[in-house]
Amino acid sequence: MDEIEEVSPQELKSGLRKIRRRRWYFWITIMAYLPAMLVALRSTQPNQAVGIVFLVWIFFLIITVALLALVRCPQCGNCFHMNGFLFRPVRRCFHCRLHLTADKQNSD
């Protein structure tokens, strides 16, 4: 799967849209932590609420990281954000260097 295959513009657009959507899920989960904790701290039982909110947030974080880590590059078929065991939410595929917005750059 190290070869870069030609893919149709529709497949490329669909694959990159999926990656961008999963990235949004990830970043929204990250950004939701502080407001969720502030709400939990203002509850009637803050210690219990903070623990519950933290466990729920960790659960969603694990799910979103797994979804993002396992999403495939539409061009080369490898995991877009993974290089071996290394996960980094970067804007280019680790393997074929396809940019996250390549479908938008080509359509102009």
MILUM-896764 format. One record per atom (N, C-alpha, C): residue in one letter; residue number from 1; x, y, z. Coordinates in steps of 0.05 Angstrom, whole numbers, plus 5000, padded with zeros to 4 digits. Each point is the difference from the previous one (the first is absolute). Layout:
<pts>
<pt><residuo>A</residuo><num>NUM</num><u>X</u><v>Y</v><w>Z</w></pt>
...
</pts>
This chain:
<pts>
<pt><residuo>M</residuo><num>1</num><u>5016</u><v>4976</v><w>5000</w></pt>
<pt><residuo>M</residuo><num>1</num><u>4984</u><v>5024</v><w>5000</w></pt>
<pt><residuo>M</residuo><num>1</num><u>5017</u><v>5025</v><w>5000</w></pt>
<pt><residuo>D</residuo><num>2</num><u>5026</u><v>4998</v><w>4994</w></pt>
<pt><residuo>D</residuo><num>2</num><u>5017</u><v>5023</v><w>4999</w></pt>
<pt><residuo>D</residuo><num>2</num><u>4997</u><v>5015</v><w>4974</w></pt>
<pt><residuo>E</residuo><num>3</num><u>4988</u><v>4988</v><w>4980</w></pt>
<pt><residuo>E</residuo><num>3</num><u>4996</u><v>5013</v><w>4975</w></pt>
<pt><residuo>E</residuo><num>3</num><u>4977</u><v>5020</v><w>5002</w></pt>
<pt><residuo>I</residuo><num>4</num><u>5004</u><v>5022</v><w>4986</w></pt>
<pt><residuo>I</residuo><num>4</num><u>4979</u><v>5021</v><w>4999</w></pt>
<pt><residuo>I</residuo><num>4</num><u>4984</u><v>4995</v><w>4974</w></pt>
<pt><residuo>E</residuo><num>5</num><u>4975</u><v>4993</v><w>5004</w></pt>
<pt><residuo>E</residuo><num>5</num><u>4982</u><v>4995</v><w>4978</w></pt>
<pt><residuo>E</residuo><num>5</num><u>4984</u><v>5024</v><w>4992</w></pt>
<pt><residuo>E</residuo><num>6</num><u>4993</u><v>5002</v><w>4975</w></pt>
<pt><residuo>E</residuo><num>6</num><u>4982</u><v>5021</v><w>4991</w></pt>
<pt><residuo>E</residuo><num>6</num><u>4972</u><v>4994</v><w>5010</w></pt>
<pt><residuo>V</residuo><num>7</num><u>4988</u><v>5019</v><w>5013</w></pt>
<pt><residuo>V</residuo><num>7</num><u>4972</u><v>4997</v><w>5009</w></pt>
<pt><residuo>V</residuo><num>7</num><u>4983</u><v>5021</v><w>4987</w></pt>
<pt><residuo>S</residuo><num>8</num><u>4975</u><v>4995</v><w>4997</w></pt>
<pt><residuo>S</residuo><num>8</num><u>4982</u><v>5019</v><w>4987</w></pt>
<pt><residuo>S</residuo><num>8</num><u>4997</u><v>5024</v><w>5019</w></pt>
<pt><residuo>P</residuo><num>9</num><u>4995</u><v>5023</v><w>4988</w></pt>
<pt><residuo>P</residuo><num>9</num><u>4996</u><v>5024</v><w>5017</w></pt>
<pt><residuo>P</residuo><num>9</num><u>4977</u><v>4997</v><w>5020</w></pt>
<pt><residuo>Q</residuo><num>10</num><u>4979</u><v>4984</v><w>4992</w></pt>
<pt><residuo>Q</residuo><num>10</num><u>4978</u><v>4996</v><w>5019</w></pt>
<pt><residuo>Q</residuo><num>10</num><u>5008</u><v>4983</v><w>5024</w></pt>
<pt><residuo>E</residuo><num>11</num><u>5016</u><v>4979</v><w>4995</w></pt>
<pt><residuo>E</residuo><num>11</num><u>5010</u><v>4983</v><w>5022</w></pt>
<pt><residuo>E</residuo><num>11</num><u>5019</u><v>5016</v><w>5018</w></pt>
<pt><residuo>L</residuo><num>12</num><u>5017</u><v>5017</v><w>4988</w></pt>
<pt><residuo>L</residuo><num>12</num><u>5018</u><v>5017</v><w>5015</w></pt>
<pt><residuo>L</residuo><num>12</num><u>4984</u><v>5019</v><w>5018</w></pt>
<pt><residuo>K</residuo><num>13</num><u>4980</u><v>5013</v><w>4988</w></pt>
<pt><residuo>K</residuo><num>13</num><u>4984</u><v>5019</v><w>5015</w></pt>
<pt><residuo>K</residuo><num>13</num><u>4985</u><v>4987</v><w>5023</w></pt>
<pt><residuo>S</residuo><num>14</num><u>4989</u><v>4976</v><w>4994</w></pt>
<pt><residuo>S</residuo><num>14</num><u>4985</u><v>4986</v><w>5021</w></pt>
<pt><residuo>S</residuo><num>14</num><u>5018</u><v>4991</v><w>5022</w></pt>
<pt><residuo>G</residuo><num>15</num><u>5024</u><v>4989</v><w>4994</w></pt>
<pt><residuo>G</residuo><num>15</num><u>5019</u><v>4991</v><w>5020</w></pt>
<pt><residuo>G</residuo><num>15</num><u>5010</u><v>5023</v><w>5017</w></pt>
<pt><residuo>L</residuo><num>16</num><u>5007</u><v>5022</v><w>4988</w></pt>
<pt><residuo>L</residuo><num>16</num><u>5010</u><v>5023</v><w>5015</w></pt>
<pt><residuo>L</residuo><num>16</num><u>4978</u><v>5013</v><w>5017</w></pt>
<pt><residuo>R</residuo><num>17</num><u>4975</u><v>5000</v><w>4990</w></pt>
<pt><residuo>R</residuo><num>17</num><u>4978</u><v>5010</v><w>5016</w></pt>
<pt><residuo>R</residuo><num>17</num><u>4996</u><v>4983</v><w>5025</w></pt>
<pt><residuo>K</residuo><num>18</num><u>5004</u><v>4974</v><w>4998</w></pt>
<pt><residuo>K</residuo><num>18</num><u>4997</u><v>4982</v><w>5023</w></pt>
<pt><residuo>K</residuo><num>18</num><u>5022</u><v>5006</v><w>5020</w></pt>
<pt><residuo>I</residuo><num>19</num><u>5025</u><v>5005</v><w>4990</w></pt>
<pt><residuo>I</residuo><num>19</num><u>5022</u><v>5006</v><w>5019</w></pt>
<pt><residuo>I</residuo><num>19</num><u>4995</u><v>5026</v><w>5014</w></pt>
<pt><residuo>R</residuo><num>20</num><u>4991</u><v>5021</v><w>4985</w></pt>
<pt><residuo>R</residuo><num>20</num><u>4995</u><v>5026</v><w>5012</w></pt>
<pt><residuo>R</residuo><num>20</num><u>4977</u><v>4998</v><w>5020</w></pt>
<pt><residuo>R</residuo><num>21</num><u>4980</u><v>4985</v><w>4995</w></pt>
<pt><residuo>R</residuo><num>21</num><u>4977</u><v>4996</v><w>5019</w></pt>
<pt><residuo>R</residuo><num>21</num><u>5010</u><v>4987</v><w>5026</w></pt>
<pt><residuo>R</residuo><num>22</num><u>5017</u><v>4980</v><w>4997</w></pt>
<pt><residuo>R</residuo><num>22</num><u>5010</u><v>4987</v><w>5024</w></pt>
<pt><residuo>R</residuo><num>22</num><u>5019</u><v>5018</v><w>5016</w></pt>
<pt><residuo>R</residuo><num>23</num><u>5014</u><v>5017</v><w>4986</w></pt>
<pt><residuo>R</residuo><num>23</num><u>5017</u><v>5019</v><w>5014</w></pt>
<pt><residuo>R</residuo><num>23</num><u>4983</u><v>5019</v><w>5016</w></pt>
<pt><residuo>W</residuo><num>24</num><u>4978</u><v>5009</v><w>4989</w></pt>
<pt><residuo>W</residuo><num>24</num><u>4982</u><v>5018</v><w>5014</w></pt>
<pt><residuo>W</residuo><num>24</num><u>4989</u><v>4986</v><w>5026</w></pt>
<pt><residuo>Y</residuo><num>25</num><u>4993</u><v>4975</v><w>4997</w></pt>
<pt><residuo>Y</residuo><num>25</num><u>4990</u><v>4985</v><w>5024</w></pt>
<pt><residuo>Y</residuo><num>25</num><u>5022</u><v>5000</v><w>5022</w></pt>
<pt><residuo>F</residuo><num>26</num><u>5025</u><v>4995</v><w>4992</w></pt>
<pt><residuo>F</residuo><num>26</num><u>5022</u><v>5000</v><w>5018</w></pt>
<pt><residuo>F</residuo><num>26</num><u>5004</u><v>5027</v><w>5014</w></pt>
<pt><residuo>W</residuo><num>27</num><u>5001</u><v>5021</v><w>4984</w></pt>
<pt><residuo>W</residuo><num>27</num><u>5005</u><v>5027</v><w>5012</w></pt>
<pt><residuo>W</residuo><num>27</num><u>4977</u><v>5010</v><w>5017</w></pt>
<pt><residuo>I</residuo><num>28</num><u>4976</u><v>4993</v><w>4992</w></pt>
<pt><residuo>I</residuo><num>28</num><u>4976</u><v>5008</v><w>5016</w></pt>
<pt><residuo>I</residuo><num>28</num><u>5001</u><v>4985</v><w>5027</w></pt>
<pt><residuo>T</residuo><num>29</num><u>5008</u><v>4975</v><w>4999</w></pt>
<pt><residuo>T</residuo><num>29</num><u>5002</u><v>4985</v><w>5026</w></pt>
<pt><residuo>T</residuo><num>29</num><u>5021</u><v>5013</v><w>5018</w></pt>
<pt><residuo>I</residuo><num>30</num><u>5022</u><v>5007</v><w>4988</w></pt>
<pt><residuo>I</residuo><num>30</num><u>5021</u><v>5014</v><w>5016</w></pt>
<pt><residuo>I</residuo><num>30</num><u>4990</u><v>5026</v><w>5012</w></pt>
<pt><residuo>M</residuo><num>31</num><u>4987</u><v>5016</v><w>4983</w></pt>
<pt><residuo>M</residuo><num>31</num><u>4990</u><v>5026</v><w>5009</w></pt>
<pt><residuo>M</residuo><num>31</num><u>4977</u><v>4998</v><w>5020</w></pt>
<pt><residuo>A</residuo><num>32</num><u>4986</u><v>4978</v><w>5000</w></pt>
<pt><residuo>A</residuo><num>32</num><u>4977</u><v>4997</v><w>5018</w></pt>
<pt><residuo>A</residuo><num>32</num><u>5008</u><v>4995</v><w>5029</w></pt>
<pt><residuo>Y</residuo><num>33</num><u>5025</u><v>4993</v><w>5005</w></pt>
<pt><residuo>Y</residuo><num>33</num><u>5008</u><v>4993</v><w>5027</w></pt>
<pt><residuo>Y</residuo><num>33</num><u>4996</u><v>5022</v><w>5020</w></pt>
<pt><residuo>L</residuo><num>34</num><u>5011</u><v>5023</v><w>4995</w></pt>
<pt><residuo>L</residuo><num>34</num><u>4999</u><v>5022</v><w>5019</w></pt>
<pt><residuo>L</residuo><num>34</num><u>4971</u><v>5009</v><w>5006</w></pt>
<pt><residuo>P</residuo><num>35</num><u>4983</u><v>5005</v><w>4980</w></pt>
<pt><residuo>P</residuo><num>35</num><u>4972</u><v>5007</v><w>5006</w></pt>
<pt><residuo>P</residuo><num>35</num><u>4985</u><v>4979</v><w>5016</w></pt>
<pt><residuo>A</residuo><num>36</num><u>5006</u><v>4974</v><w>4993</w></pt>
<pt><residuo>A</residuo><num>36</num><u>4986</u><v>4978</v><w>5014</w></pt>
<pt><residuo>A</residuo><num>36</num><u>5009</u><v>5000</v><w>5029</w></pt>
<pt><residuo>M</residuo><num>37</num><u>5026</u><v>5004</v><w>5005</w></pt>
<pt><residuo>M</residuo><num>37</num><u>5009</u><v>5001</v><w>5028</w></pt>
<pt><residuo>M</residuo><num>37</num><u>4989</u><v>5023</v><w>5015</w></pt>
<pt><residuo>L</residuo><num>38</num><u>4998</u><v>5023</v><w>4987</w></pt>
<pt><residuo>L</residuo><num>38</num><u>4988</u><v>5023</v><w>5014</w></pt>
<pt><residuo>L</residuo><num>38</num><u>4971</u><v>4995</v><w>5008</w></pt>
<pt><residuo>V</residuo><num>39</num><u>4985</u><v>4988</v><w>4982</w></pt>
<pt><residuo>V</residuo><num>39</num><u>4973</u><v>4993</v><w>5007</w></pt>
<pt><residuo>V</residuo><num>39</num><u>4999</u><v>4980</v><w>5023</w></pt>
<pt><residuo>A</residuo><num>40</num><u>5018</u><v>4980</v><w>4999</w></pt>
<pt><residuo>A</residuo><num>40</num><u>5001</u><v>4980</v><w>5021</w></pt>
<pt><residuo>A</residuo><num>40</num><u>5007</u><v>5012</v><w>5027</w></pt>
<pt><residuo>L</residuo><num>41</num><u>5018</u><v>5019</v><w>5000</w></pt>
<pt><residuo>L</residuo><num>41</num><u>5008</u><v>5013</v><w>5025</w></pt>
<pt><residuo>L</residuo><num>41</num><u>4978</u><v>5017</v><w>5013</w></pt>
<pt><residuo>R</residuo><num>42</num><u>4981</u><v>5009</v><w>4983</w></pt>
<pt><residuo>R</residuo><num>42</num><u>4978</u><v>5016</v><w>5011</w></pt>
<pt><residuo>R</residuo><num>42</num><u>4976</u><v>4983</v><w>5008</w></pt>
<pt><residuo>S</residuo><num>43</num><u>5002</u><v>4974</v><w>4999</w></pt>
<pt><residuo>S</residuo><num>43</num><u>4978</u><v>4983</v><w>5007</w></pt>
<pt><residuo>S</residuo><num>43</num><u>4998</u><v>4998</v><w>5031</w></pt>
<pt><residuo>T</residuo><num>44</num><u>4979</u><v>4987</v><w>5009</w></pt>
<pt><residuo>T</residuo><num>44</num><u>4996</u><v>4997</v><w>5029</w></pt>
<pt><residuo>T</residuo><num>44</num><u>5020</u><v>4982</v><w>5013</w></pt>
<pt><residuo>Q</residuo><num>45</num><u>5009</u><v>4980</v><w>4986</w></pt>
<pt><residuo>Q</residuo><num>45</num><u>5021</u><v>4981</v><w>5010</w></pt>
<pt><residuo>Q</residuo><num>45</num><u>5023</u><v>5001</v><w>4980</w></pt>
<pt><residuo>P</residuo><num>46</num><u>5018</u><v>5020</v><w>5003</w></pt>
<pt><residuo>P</residuo><num>46</num><u>5021</u><v>5004</v><w>4980</w></pt>
<pt><residuo>P</residuo><num>46</num><u>5020</u><v>4977</v><w>4998</w></pt>
<pt><residuo>N</residuo><num>47</num><u>5007</u><v>4987</v><w>5023</w></pt>
<pt><residuo>N</residuo><num>47</num><u>5020</u><v>4979</v><w>4998</w></pt>
<pt><residuo>N</residuo><num>47</num><u>4990</u><v>4976</v><w>4984</w></pt>
<pt><residuo>Q</residuo><num>48</num><u>4975</u><v>4993</v><w>5004</w></pt>
<pt><residuo>Q</residuo><num>48</num><u>4989</u><v>4978</v><w>4985</w></pt>
<pt><residuo>Q</residuo><num>48</num><u>4995</u><v>5008</v><w>4970</w></pt>
<pt><residuo>A</residuo><num>49</num><u>4991</u><v>5023</v><w>4996</w></pt>
<pt><residuo>A</residuo><num>49</num><u>4995</u><v>5010</v><w>4973</w></pt>
<pt><residuo>A</residuo><num>49</num><u>5025</u><v>5002</v><w>4983</w></pt>
<pt><residuo>V</residuo><num>50</num><u>5022</u><v>5010</v><w>5013</w></pt>
<pt><residuo>V</residuo><num>50</num><u>5025</u><v>5003</v><w>4986</w></pt>
<pt><residuo>V</residuo><num>50</num><u>5010</u><v>4972</v><w>4992</w></pt>
<pt><residuo>G</residuo><num>51</num><u>4998</u><v>4981</v><w>5017</w></pt>
<pt><residuo>G</residuo><num>51</num><u>5009</u><v>4972</v><w>4993</w></pt>
<pt><residuo>G</residuo><num>51</num><u>4984</u><v>4988</v><w>4977</w></pt>
<pt><residuo>I</residuo><num>52</num><u>4974</u><v>5004</v><w>5001</w></pt>
<pt><residuo>I</residuo><num>52</num><u>4983</u><v>4989</v><w>4979</w></pt>
<pt><residuo>I</residuo><num>52</num><u>5006</u><v>5014</v><w>4973</w></pt>
<pt><residuo>V</residuo><num>53</num><u>5002</u><v>5027</v><w>5001</w></pt>
<pt><residuo>V</residuo><num>53</num><u>5005</u><v>5015</v><w>4975</w></pt>
<pt><residuo>V</residuo><num>53</num><u>5028</u><v>4992</v><w>4989</w></pt>
<pt><residuo>F</residuo><num>54</num><u>5019</u><v>4997</v><w>5017</w></pt>
<pt><residuo>F</residuo><num>54</num><u>5027</u><v>4992</v><w>4991</w></pt>
<pt><residuo>F</residuo><num>54</num><u>5000</u><v>4973</v><w>4987</w></pt>
<pt><residuo>L</residuo><num>55</num><u>4986</u><v>4980</v><w>5012</w></pt>
<pt><residuo>L</residuo><num>55</num><u>4999</u><v>4973</v><w>4988</w></pt>
<pt><residuo>L</residuo><num>55</num><u>4985</u><v>5000</v><w>4973</w></pt>
<pt><residuo>V</residuo><num>56</num><u>4979</u><v>5015</v><w>4999</w></pt>
<pt><residuo>V</residuo><num>56</num><u>4985</u><v>5002</v><w>4974</w></pt>
<pt><residuo>V</residuo><num>56</num><u>5017</u><v>5014</v><w>4979</w></pt>
<pt><residuo>W</residuo><num>57</num><u>5014</u><v>5021</v><w>5008</w></pt>
<pt><residuo>W</residuo><num>57</num><u>5017</u><v>5014</v><w>4981</w></pt>
<pt><residuo>W</residuo><num>57</num><u>5023</u><v>4982</v><w>4991</w></pt>
<pt><residuo>I</residuo><num>58</num><u>5013</u><v>4986</v><w>5018</w></pt>
<pt><residuo>I</residuo><num>58</num><u>5021</u><v>4981</v><w>4992</w></pt>
<pt><residuo>I</residuo><num>58</num><u>4990</u><v>4979</v><w>4980</w></pt>
<pt><residuo>F</residuo><num>59</num><u>4976</u><v>4990</v><w>5006</w></pt>
<pt><residuo>F</residuo><num>59</num><u>4988</u><v>4980</v><w>4982</w></pt>
<pt><residuo>F</residuo><num>59</num><u>4997</u><v>5011</v><w>4972</w></pt>
<pt><residuo>F</residuo><num>60</num><u>4989</u><v>5025</v><w>4997</w></pt>
<pt><residuo>F</residuo><num>60</num><u>4996</u><v>5012</v><w>4974</w></pt>
<pt><residuo>F</residuo><num>60</num><u>5027</u><v>5007</v><w>4987</w></pt>
<pt><residuo>L</residuo><num>61</num><u>5020</u><v>5008</v><w>5016</w></pt>
<pt><residuo>L</residuo><num>61</num><u>5027</u><v>5006</v><w>4990</w></pt>
<pt><residuo>L</residuo><num>61</num><u>5012</u><v>4974</v><w>4988</w></pt>
<pt><residuo>I</residuo><num>62</num><u>4998</u><v>4978</v><w>5014</w></pt>
<pt><residuo>I</residuo><num>62</num><u>5011</u><v>4975</v><w>4990</w></pt>
<pt><residuo>I</residuo><num>62</num><u>4987</u><v>4992</v><w>4973</w></pt>
<pt><residuo>I</residuo><num>63</num><u>4974</u><v>5003</v><w>4999</w></pt>
<pt><residuo>I</residuo><num>63</num><u>4985</u><v>4993</v><w>4975</w></pt>
<pt><residuo>I</residuo><num>63</num><u>5009</u><v>5018</v><w>4977</w></pt>
<pt><residuo>T</residuo><num>64</num><u>5001</u><v>5026</v><w>5005</w></pt>
<pt><residuo>T</residuo><num>64</num><u>5007</u><v>5019</v><w>4978</w></pt>
<pt><residuo>T</residuo><num>64</num><u>5029</u><v>4996</v><w>4991</w></pt>
<pt><residuo>V</residuo><num>65</num><u>5018</u><v>4995</v><w>5019</w></pt>
<pt><residuo>V</residuo><num>65</num><u>5028</u><v>4995</v><w>4993</w></pt>
<pt><residuo>V</residuo><num>65</num><u>5003</u><v>4974</v><w>4983</w></pt>
<pt><residuo>A</residuo><num>66</num><u>4985</u><v>4980</v><w>5009</w></pt>
<pt><residuo>A</residuo><num>66</num><u>5001</u><v>4974</v><w>4984</w></pt>
<pt><residuo>A</residuo><num>66</num><u>4989</u><v>5004</v><w>4972</w></pt>
<pt><residuo>L</residuo><num>67</num><u>4977</u><v>5015</v><w>4998</w></pt>
<pt><residuo>L</residuo><num>67</num><u>4989</u><v>5005</v><w>4973</w></pt>
<pt><residuo>L</residuo><num>67</num><u>5019</u><v>5016</v><w>4983</w></pt>
<pt><residuo>L</residuo><num>68</num><u>5013</u><v>5020</v><w>5012</w></pt>
<pt><residuo>L</residuo><num>68</num><u>5019</u><v>5016</v><w>4985</w></pt>
<pt><residuo>L</residuo><num>68</num><u>5025</u><v>4985</v><w>4993</w></pt>
<pt><residuo>A</residuo><num>69</num><u>5010</u><v>4984</v><w>5018</w></pt>
<pt><residuo>A</residuo><num>69</num><u>5025</u><v>4986</v><w>4995</w></pt>
<pt><residuo>A</residuo><num>69</num><u>4996</u><v>4979</v><w>4978</w></pt>
<pt><residuo>L</residuo><num>70</num><u>4977</u><v>4988</v><w>4998</w></pt>
<pt><residuo>L</residuo><num>70</num><u>4996</u><v>4978</v><w>4981</w></pt>
<pt><residuo>L</residuo><num>70</num><u>4988</u><v>5009</v><w>4973</w></pt>
<pt><residuo>V</residuo><num>71</num><u>4995</u><v>5025</v><w>4996</w></pt>
<pt><residuo>V</residuo><num>71</num><u>4989</u><v>5009</v><w>4974</w></pt>
<pt><residuo>V</residuo><num>71</num><u>5022</u><v>4997</v><w>4979</w></pt>
<pt><residuo>R</residuo><num>72</num><u>4992</u><v>4991</v><w>4977</w></pt>
<pt><residuo>R</residuo><num>72</num><u>5019</u><v>4994</v><w>4978</w></pt>
<pt><residuo>R</residuo><num>72</num><u>5002</u><v>5023</v><w>4980</w></pt>
<pt><residuo>C</residuo><num>73</num><u>5024</u><v>5003</v><w>4990</w></pt>
<pt><residuo>C</residuo><num>73</num><u>5005</u><v>5020</v><w>4980</w></pt>
<pt><residuo>C</residuo><num>73</num><u>4987</u><v>4991</v><w>4974</w></pt>
<pt><residuo>P</residuo><num>74</num><u>4985</u><v>5017</v><w>4986</w></pt>
<pt><residuo>P</residuo><num>74</num><u>4987</u><v>4992</v><w>4976</w></pt>
<pt><residuo>P</residuo><num>74</num><u>5019</u><v>4995</v><w>4977</w></pt>
<pt><residuo>Q</residuo><num>75</num><u>5024</u><v>5010</v><w>5002</w></pt>
<pt><residuo>Q</residuo><num>75</num><u>5019</u><v>4997</v><w>4978</w></pt>
<pt><residuo>Q</residuo><num>75</num><u>5017</u><v>4975</v><w>5003</w></pt>
<pt><residuo>C</residuo><num>76</num><u>5012</u><v>4996</v><w>5023</w></pt>
<pt><residuo>C</residuo><num>76</num><u>5019</u><v>4977</v><w>5003</w></pt>
<pt><residuo>C</residuo><num>76</num><u>4988</u><v>4977</v><w>5016</w></pt>
<pt><residuo>G</residuo><num>77</num><u>4978</u><v>5004</v><w>5015</w></pt>
<pt><residuo>G</residuo><num>77</num><u>4987</u><v>4979</v><w>5014</w></pt>
<pt><residuo>G</residuo><num>77</num><u>5012</u><v>4994</v><w>5028</w></pt>
<pt><residuo>N</residuo><num>78</num><u>5021</u><v>5015</v><w>5008</w></pt>
<pt><residuo>N</residuo><num>78</num><u>5011</u><v>4997</v><w>5026</w></pt>
<pt><residuo>N</residuo><num>78</num><u>4986</u><v>5018</v><w>5020</w></pt>
<pt><residuo>C</residuo><num>79</num><u>5004</u><v>4995</v><w>5026</w></pt>
<pt><residuo>C</residuo><num>79</num><u>4988</u><v>5017</v><w>5020</w></pt>
<pt><residuo>C</residuo><num>79</num><u>5011</u><v>5029</v><w>4997</w></pt>
<pt><residuo>F</residuo><num>80</num><u>4982</u><v>5019</v><w>4997</w></pt>
<pt><residuo>F</residuo><num>80</num><u>5008</u><v>5028</v><w>4994</w></pt>
<pt><residuo>F</residuo><num>80</num><u>5017</u><v>5012</v><w>5022</w></pt>
<pt><residuo>H</residuo><num>81</num><u>4992</u><v>4996</v><w>5025</w></pt>
<pt><residuo>H</residuo><num>81</num><u>5013</u><v>5013</v><w>5023</w></pt>
<pt><residuo>H</residuo><num>81</num><u>5020</u><v>4981</v><w>5015</w></pt>
<pt><residuo>M</residuo><num>82</num><u>5005</u><v>4977</v><w>4990</w></pt>
<pt><residuo>M</residuo><num>82</num><u>5017</u><v>4981</v><w>5014</w></pt>
<pt><residuo>M</residuo><num>82</num><u>5025</u><v>4994</v><w>4985</w></pt>
<pt><residuo>N</residuo><num>83</num><u>5022</u><v>4997</v><w>5014</w></pt>
<pt><residuo>N</residuo><num>83</num><u>5025</u><v>4991</v><w>4989</w></pt>
<pt><residuo>N</residuo><num>83</num><u>5011</u><v>4980</v><w>5020</w></pt>
<pt><residuo>G</residuo><num>84</num><u>4996</u><v>4974</v><w>4996</w></pt>
<pt><residuo>G</residuo><num>84</num><u>5007</u><v>4980</v><w>5020</w></pt>
<pt><residuo>G</residuo><num>84</num><u>4981</u><v>5003</v><w>5023</w></pt>
<pt><residuo>F</residuo><num>85</num><u>5011</u><v>5005</v><w>5024</w></pt>
<pt><residuo>F</residuo><num>85</num><u>4983</u><v>5004</v><w>5023</w></pt>
<pt><residuo>F</residuo><num>85</num><u>4996</u><v>5029</v><w>5007</w></pt>
<pt><residuo>L</residuo><num>86</num><u>5012</u><v>5017</v><w>4984</w></pt>
<pt><residuo>L</residuo><num>86</num><u>4999</u><v>5029</v><w>5005</w></pt>
<pt><residuo>L</residuo><num>86</num><u>4974</u><v>5012</v><w>4988</w></pt>
<pt><residuo>F</residuo><num>87</num><u>4985</u><v>5013</v><w>5017</w></pt>
<pt><residuo>F</residuo><num>87</num><u>4975</u><v>5014</v><w>4992</w></pt>
<pt><residuo>F</residuo><num>87</num><u>5004</u><v>5030</v><w>5003</w></pt>
<pt><residuo>R</residuo><num>88</num><u>4997</u><v>5014</v><w>4978</w></pt>
<pt><residuo>R</residuo><num>88</num><u>5000</u><v>5029</v><w>5001</w></pt>
<pt><residuo>R</residuo><num>88</num><u>4980</u><v>5011</v><w>4981</w></pt>
<pt><residuo>P</residuo><num>89</num><u>4982</u><v>5017</v><w>5009</w></pt>
<pt><residuo>P</residuo><num>89</num><u>4979</u><v>5011</v><w>4982</w></pt>
<pt><residuo>P</residuo><num>89</num><u>5012</u><v>5023</v><w>4983</w></pt>
<pt><residuo>V</residuo><num>90</num><u>5016</u><v>4992</v><w>4981</w></pt>
<pt><residuo>V</residuo><num>90</num><u>5013</u><v>5019</v><w>4982</w></pt>
<pt><residuo>V</residuo><num>90</num><u>4982</u><v>5004</v><w>4975</w></pt>
<pt><residuo>R</residuo><num>91</num><u>5008</u><v>5019</v><w>4983</w></pt>
<pt><residuo>R</residuo><num>91</num><u>4983</u><v>5007</v><w>4977</w></pt>
<pt><residuo>R</residuo><num>91</num><u>5009</u><v>4985</v><w>4974</w></pt>
<pt><residuo>R</residuo><num>92</num><u>5020</u><v>4984</v><w>5002</w></pt>
<pt><residuo>R</residuo><num>92</num><u>5009</u><v>4985</v><w>4976</w></pt>
<pt><residuo>R</residuo><num>92</num><u>5002</u><v>4970</v><w>5008</w></pt>
<pt><residuo>C</residuo><num>93</num><u>4995</u><v>4983</v><w>4980</w></pt>
<pt><residuo>C</residuo><num>93</num><u>5003</u><v>4971</v><w>5004</w></pt>
<pt><residuo>C</residuo><num>93</num><u>5029</u><v>4994</v><w>5006</w></pt>
<pt><residuo>F</residuo><num>94</num><u>5005</u><v>4984</v><w>5019</w></pt>
<pt><residuo>F</residuo><num>94</num><u>5028</u><v>4992</v><w>5006</w></pt>
<pt><residuo>F</residuo><num>94</num><u>5013</u><v>4985</v><w>4978</w></pt>
<pt><residuo>H</residuo><num>95</num><u>4985</u><v>4987</v><w>4983</w></pt>
<pt><residuo>H</residuo><num>95</num><u>5011</u><v>4982</v><w>4980</w></pt>
<pt><residuo>H</residuo><num>95</num><u>5003</u><v>5012</v><w>4972</w></pt>
<pt><residuo>C</residuo><num>96</num><u>4979</u><v>5013</v><w>4990</w></pt>
<pt><residuo>C</residuo><num>96</num><u>5001</u><v>5011</v><w>4973</w></pt>
<pt><residuo>C</residuo><num>96</num><u>5000</u><v>5030</v><w>5000</w></pt>
<pt><residuo>R</residuo><num>97</num><u>4999</u><v>5013</v><w>5023</w></pt>
<pt><residuo>R</residuo><num>97</num><u>5001</u><v>5029</v><w>5003</w></pt>
<pt><residuo>R</residuo><num>97</num><u>4976</u><v>5014</v><w>4988</w></pt>
<pt><residuo>L</residuo><num>98</num><u>4978</u><v>4987</v><w>4997</w></pt>
<pt><residuo>L</residuo><num>98</num><u>4975</u><v>5012</v><w>4990</w></pt>
<pt><residuo>L</residuo><num>98</num><u>4990</u><v>5020</v><w>5021</w></pt>
<pt><residuo>H</residuo><num>99</num><u>4995</u><v>5025</v><w>4991</w></pt>
<pt><residuo>H</residuo><num>99</num><u>4991</u><v>5021</v><w>5019</w></pt>
<pt><residuo>H</residuo><num>99</num><u>4970</u><v>4996</v><w>5005</w></pt>
<pt><residuo>L</residuo><num>100</num><u>4992</u><v>5008</v><w>5024</w></pt>
<pt><residuo>L</residuo><num>100</num><u>4972</u><v>4997</v><w>5008</w></pt>
<pt><residuo>L</residuo><num>100</num><u>4981</u><v>5016</v><w>4982</w></pt>
<pt><residuo>T</residuo><num>101</num><u>5009</u><v>5021</v><w>4988</w></pt>
<pt><residuo>T</residuo><num>101</num><u>4983</u><v>5016</v><w>4983</w></pt>
<pt><residuo>T</residuo><num>101</num><u>5006</u><v>4997</v><w>4970</w></pt>
<pt><residuo>A</residuo><num>102</num><u>5012</u><v>4977</v><w>4992</w></pt>
<pt><residuo>A</residuo><num>102</num><u>5008</u><v>4996</v><w>4972</w></pt>
<pt><residuo>A</residuo><num>102</num><u>4977</u><v>5001</v><w>4981</w></pt>
<pt><residuo>D</residuo><num>103</num><u>4976</u><v>4991</v><w>5009</w></pt>
<pt><residuo>D</residuo><num>103</num><u>4977</u><v>5000</v><w>4983</w></pt>
<pt><residuo>D</residuo><num>103</num><u>4990</u><v>5029</v><w>4995</w></pt>
<pt><residuo>K</residuo><num>104</num><u>5004</u><v>5018</v><w>5019</w></pt>
<pt><residuo>K</residuo><num>104</num><u>4991</u><v>5027</v><w>4997</w></pt>
<pt><residuo>K</residuo><num>104</num><u>5020</u><v>5016</v><w>4983</w></pt>
<pt><residuo>Q</residuo><num>105</num><u>5026</u><v>4993</v><w>5002</w></pt>
<pt><residuo>Q</residuo><num>105</num><u>5021</u><v>5014</v><w>4984</w></pt>
<pt><residuo>Q</residuo><num>105</num><u>4998</u><v>4992</v><w>4971</w></pt>
<pt><residuo>N</residuo><num>106</num><u>4993</u><v>4975</v><w>4994</w></pt>
<pt><residuo>N</residuo><num>106</num><u>4998</u><v>4991</v><w>4972</w></pt>
<pt><residuo>N</residuo><num>106</num><u>4975</u><v>5010</v><w>4986</w></pt>
<pt><residuo>S</residuo><num>107</num><u>4979</u><v>5006</v><w>5015</w></pt>
<pt><residuo>S</residuo><num>107</num><u>4975</u><v>5008</v><w>4987</w></pt>
<pt><residuo>S</residuo><num>107</num><u>5000</u><v>5030</v><w>4992</w></pt>
<pt><residuo>D</residuo><num>108</num><u>5019</u><v>5015</v><w>5009</w></pt>
<pt><residuo>D</residuo><num>108</num><u>5001</u><v>5029</v><w>4993</w></pt>
<pt><residuo>D</residuo><num>108</num><u>5011</u><v>5005</v><w>4973</w></pt>
</pts>
